[in-house]
Amino acid sequence: MRIRSVRPFRNDVSRVVVYFEDRTYLTVDALEAKRLKLAPGMEIDAESLPALSEESRRHAARVKAVQIAGKRSLSRAELMRKLGEKGFSEEDSESAADWLCEMGVLDDTAYAEMLVRHYRAKGFGDLRVREELRRRGIERDLVATVLEENTQNPQDAIVTFLRQKLRGKELEEETKRKLAAALMRRGYTFADIQSGFSAIERGDMD
């Protein structure tokens, strides 16, 4: 099959459309087209077209994956979701994600550990931290492992929170109820919250 022309794909400079003399056409990643030196008059074996199309798609997915991963840290699942939103197939998205994992660009363990530090610094308990990690696509087993390897004493965080909110005021029942609700939203267990209140009532605010 002889190429009739190679033109930009609408307003997307990352792709080109290769038109053949038999009036068929093929969308190809622009960098891949440049690498293969696709140009008018060039002969392409019809049997190689499926492979060219597949290679082009996978290369385009990798290029987009690098662009996405270069903007901020994210999980493998988040990257695949974003690639899917850009129109890439699950297979091509998975291939691109695996490629970045092999290069060390994506590392769900390091990302999960960073998130644990981030949310604990914001005063969140492990229940809330676990929820945030799962929302970002971190696998359940990895979440459990990271939290187990990065333990903290929840009472310290709870007492710090109560000190900031009370500022020397008396711990009245209505105030206690509101603070307990706030701590539960932050991801602390009822038992840990009660332990924190006990520490405050014993005078550990000093």
Helices and strands as residue ranges (DSSP letters): E 3-9, E 12-20, E 25-29, H 30-35, G 46-48, H 49-69, H 76-85, H 90-103, H 108-121, H 126-135, H 140-149, H 154-166, H 173-185, H 190-201
